[in-house]
Each structure stands twice: as structure tokens, then as C-alpha cells.
Amino acid sequence: MAQISTKEQVLRALLDAQECISGNELARRLGVSRSAVWKAIEQLRGEGYPVEAATNRGYWLAGSADILSVAEIEHYRRPGAIGTPIELHSQINSTNNRAKELAAQGAAHGTLVLAEQQTLGRGRFGRAFYSPEGSGVYMSFILRPQLAADRAVLITSMSAVAVARAMERVADVQASIKWVNDVYLGPKKACGILCEAGLDFESGQMQYVVVGIGVNVGFMDFPEELADKATSISNACGKRVLRSRFTAELINEMNALYPQLESGAFMEESRRRSNVIGREIEVLRGEERYPATAVDIDNAGSLVIRTGEGEVRTLHSGEISVRFR
């Protein structure tokens, strides 16, 4: 992972400071020159951080800026294995692609790849995922659970609950989950999750899981084909939500839920948040399509349905379509 820049170190010091902090003190703490501190301050201002200064007093942050920053994320997150270290990119083809590369190279459990923008973001079944710059959070966690491959859907369920909780922590919204990998605010989608695993075929255990999460956070104008289907946290609550703050809260919730992965204790909340249980749905499996009723979600994260002929089936994978209006 890249070394933390002087700019990030200065930002972290300003975030942690309870009052003004002088250039001399910043230089002393960071082991750099006054000139390096001044240059870092100018870089932060150029990115939009409201850094103020006063003679004989020093520097302070006069407000916040909606910029993805490792320093800000670390400021708001609580200790935990998930979400460290962080590799932050201004642009990348896909955070999942990069995370799989790192996982294959032995990257530690909890490593997070984060990006301002994806050029080849994708969802399930290879679909493109709308990933514009400056308004969303696109991230991939590398996890190394001791879990059999046939229980992998629990990781998606856990992640969806974590996203829903984080959304509600940063904004006055109510989040629901569309089985198995979408988080909704009202009738519109605000988050998609794509999990990809590396398997040990001899043991049937997963060597690693990459949890890709794309969240619409800031105010967004969606393309015409998405405008009636998609929303963002800021659009839904009417107030600007900071992406670094949201990312930190999501990391906190992932750390809180991960110890429950083996027991699946979070499935009770997953069912409670479900926006499909009790609804008429269409099941999509390859070329096959048929109507059904969503009856329940079991403790393994699978969807229990009843077909039009009255047959009860359990879906371990696949996709469903629901009309929310």
C-alpha cells in the first residue's frame, strides 16, 4: 500500500485537533519542514477543504468538504480488522478487479479498495454499474472467512444489512433490502452489491471473498433510463451526505456484523428489512421466467417462494423482479 502523503497527514492532524494548530507544531509532529506543511495546506485548499489561518494562532478546518479521503475515513471509523488498509484511487476500471488482484497476491483480510470513479463498474450478470465521479462511493472489501462456498449468500446478506444501517446513521432515511443484493430508499435503488469468491476446490472453502459495494451518496442527476429506478442518499433525504463519513460508518457496521457471519444472526434484521417478502415477484433464472410469491428468507439467506401452482421452492441464487409502484 502507498505511503501516507504529507497532505493526508496534515488533514488528519487538522481533523483531530480540538483548536488551532500552528505550522511549527504540524511540522514537528509530522517530522517535515514548514514549507512542506504550507504546500500540503495549499493542496487541501485546492481540493476544496476550507482551511483557515490566523497569524500567531495557526490553522483550522472551518467546515467540511465532500472528498473521499483516507484521513477522514480513519477519523470517523472505529477500530476493527475490516477496512484497513485502504487503497484509494481517483479513477479505476473496477474496484472488484483490483481487489481480486490483491487477494490473489495475499492481501490481508479487511483490505479495502476505494475509488472516486469506475470506468468499468459492473453489477450482477455482467451488467454495467453507473459509477460517475464525485457523487458515489465504489468500494471492494477483501474478506477471508472460514465459510463453505454453499453459504456464500450470507456474506451478501450481511453486507446489505451493513449498508442499510450505515445509510440510516448518516441520514434521515429508511433503507430496505431487495433480495439479495440491492439496498433501496423508498421505491428506488441506492446501492448494489456484487460478491465474488476465490475457491479452494479440494476443501470447498472460500480462500477469499471480494465484496463489491456501489452506493449513490451525494446529490445525483441520473440518466433518463435510470431516473425512475435509482436514487441517492442525499436525494432521498434532501441534505448533502459526506462520502468519507458514510464510508467510515459502513466500515463500522461491517466490523460489527462480521462476527455473526457463521451464526447468521443478522438474518433476522435482513428479513425485517426485506421489501420482497409477501410480494408478487417474477423469478428470472437464465431463460426461464415465472411468477411467484416471495414467502420468506431462510437462515442461509435463500429466498423461499411459492409458485402459481402452489409449489414451495427455495432459491439459493438467481434474480427476481418486483414492481414497487
N, C-alpha and C positions, 0 to 999 in steps of 0.2 A: 504494500500500500504506500501511496505517496506521503512524503513527509509533510507535516502541517506547516503551512506558509506563515510568514510573519503577519500577513493581513488577518488570517484566521485567528492567530494567537492574540492579536490586538483586539479583534472583535470579541473574543471570549473574555478577555480581561474587562472590556467595557460592559459586557452583559453581566458579569459577576460583581462589578463594582457597586457599592452602595452609595457612592458620591463621586465627585470629580476625581480624576486620576491624572497626575502630571505626566508630561512626556518623559521626564527624567525617571520617574518611578516605573513607567511602562518599559523603558529601555533597560532598567536594572532588572526587573522581573524576568524579562524575556531574553536577556543576555544579548541584546542587539544595540546598535547605535541610535542616537536621537534622530538621525537622518532616516534610518530605516523605519522608525516609528512614524515619522511625518509622512513618508512615502506610503505607508500602509493606511494611514488616516485618509490621505487623498484618494487612494484606491477605493476605500469604503464609501467615501462621499460620491465618487464617480459612479458607483453601483447603485446609489440611492439611499444609503444609510444616512440618517440625519445626525451626524456627529458635530456637536457644538464645541466651542473652545472659548476660554476666557483667560486673559493674562493673569498670571500668578495663581490660577486655580487648576487649569488643566482641561481635559477632555471629558465629555459625557455623551451618552446617547439620548437625544431629545425625543425619540419616538421609535417606531418600528418600520421595517421595510419588508415587503413580501419577496424575499430572496431565499432560495434554498441554500443553506449554509450548514456545514458540519458543526461549526461553533455554536450556532443557535440550537440545533438539534440536541447537541450534548448538554446545553444549558437547561433544557426543559425535560430531558429524559431522566428516568430513574435507573439505578444500577441493574444490570442484567446481561446475560450472555448474548441475547438476540439483539441485533442492531449495532454490533461492534465487531470488527472495524467497519468503517463506511468508505466506500469508493464512490465519489461524486463526479458526474460528468455533465458538462453543459449540453452535449448532444451525443447520442449513441444510437446505433441501429436498433438494438433491443436489450434491455437490462437482463432479460432472461438468458439471451445468448451469452452475454458476458459472464453472468453468474454461473452458467453451466461450464464455461471455460475454467473459471476459478475453482469450481467444485472438483472438476477432473484433475486439477493441479494440486488438490489437497487443502483448499481454503477451509478455514475453521468454521465450525458450527456457529451460526449467528451472523456471519458476514453479510453486509448489505450493500447492494449496488443500487445507486440512486441517480436519476437523470432529470434534467430540466426539460428535455425533449427527446422523443424517439422518432427515428425516421422509418423504422420497420416494425413498429409495435404491433403485436398480434394478440388475438383472443383465442378462444377455443376453436378447434377445427380449422385453424389457419386463417381465420378472418382477420382483417386489418383492425387495429385498435386506434381510434382517433387520439393523437398524442401531441397537441400543439405546445409551443413554448410559452412559459410564463404563467400558466394557469392550473396545470395539473401536477400531480406527483406520480412518478413512474418508478417503481422500485422492485427489487427482487431479493428476497432473503434466501440464504443458503442454510438449510437445516439438515441435521444428521440424526434423525430419530431412530430408535430401536423399534421398528414397526414393520409388520408384514405388509407386502405390497397390496393385499386384498383389503387392507384397512386405510388405504391412502386417502380415500374421500374424507376421512376425519380431519385431515390437515386443511383441506379446503373449507370445511365447515368451521373449524377453529378460526381460520383466518377471516372468514366472513363475519363472525361474531366480533373479532377484534376490531375490524374496520367499522362496524356499526357502533360499537362502544366509543371508539375514537371520534367519530363524527358527532356523536351526542355530547362529548366532552368539550368540543371546540365551538359548537353552535347549537342554537335552539331549534333542533330538528328531531324527527323520529325516523329511525332507519329500520328497514325491513330487508329480509333476505329472500331472493328468488332462488330456489334450488337449482344448482348447488353453488354457483359461483358469482352471483351478481348481488350487489347491495343497492337498494332503492331508497329514494327520498320521495315520498308520495308515489305517484304513478310512473315516475321516471327513474331510469338507471343512472347512478352516480359513480359506480365502481365495478370493475370486472377483475376476476382473479383467475390466473392460469398457473396450475401446478404441474411441474414436470419432474420426473424422477430418474435417477440412475440406479439400476437394479443389480444385485448380486444373484445371478441365476441359480447358483448352487444352493444358497440358503433361502432364497425367496425374500430376503430382507432388502430394504432400500439402503443403498450406500449414501445417498443424499437426496434431498428434495429441494427444488428451486420453487419458491412461492412468488410468482409474479403478481403484483398488485398495481393497477392503474386507477387513480382516484381523481375525479374532477373536483378541484378545490376552490379556485378563485372564480371571479365573475367570468362567464364564458358566453360567447355567441356561437351557437352550433350551426353546422351546415344544414341546409334545408331538409336533407334526408334524415337528420338526427334530431331536429328541433323538437319534435313531438314525442321523442323517446328518451332523451337524455337531459340531465341537469347537472348542476354542481352544488357543492355545499353552500357556497356564497350565494348562488342564485336562489337556492331553496330557503335560506334564512334571511336574505336581504342585507347581509353585512359581510364585509371583507374578512375572510378567514386566512390566516397566515400559513403558508405551506410548511415551513420549518416546524411550527408549533404542532400542526396536525401530524406530521411525520413522527415527531417525538412522542405524541400521545399514542400513535399506532404501535410504535416500538414498545411502549409501556404495557399496552394491552396484550401484545404478542407474548411478552415475558410473563405476564400474569396468567395467561391461559395455557402456555406450553406444558407446564407440569401436569395438566389434566388430559394430555393427549392420549395416554394409554387407557385411562378410565373413560374418556369421552364425557366427562361430567358437564361440559359446556353444551351438550346436545339438548338439554332441557331449554336453555336460552335460545338455541338455534331454532327449535320448534316454536317457541313463543314468538320469535321474530319472523317466522315464515309468512310470506304473503301468498303462498300457493295452497296450503292445507285447506281442504274444504272447497276448493275452486274446480271448475271445469277447465281442463287443460287439453292440449294436443301433444302427444308424445312423438318425438322425432328421433328415429334410430335408423341411420343410413337412408335408404329409400323408403323405409316404412314410416307411415304416419297413421295415427289413430287417436280418436277422442277417448278421454278417461276422466276420472275424478281423482284428485290428489287426496288421499286419506290420511297419511301420516308420514313422518320421517323417523326411521328407527334409530336405535342407539349406535349403529355403524355408519350413520349418515346417509343411508339409502332411502329412496322415495318409495313409499307404498301407495299403489294406485289401484283403482277399481275400473275395469274396462266397461264398455257399454253392455257387454254380455254378462256382467256381474262377476267376472273372474278377478281375483285379487293377485296382483303381481308386485314384485319388488325390483325397482330399477337401481342398479349399482352404478350405472353410467348412462350417458346419453344426454338428450336435451329435451326441454319442454317449452311450449309456447303458452302464454297466458295473456288474456286481454284484460287490462286493468281499468279500462274505461267503459 
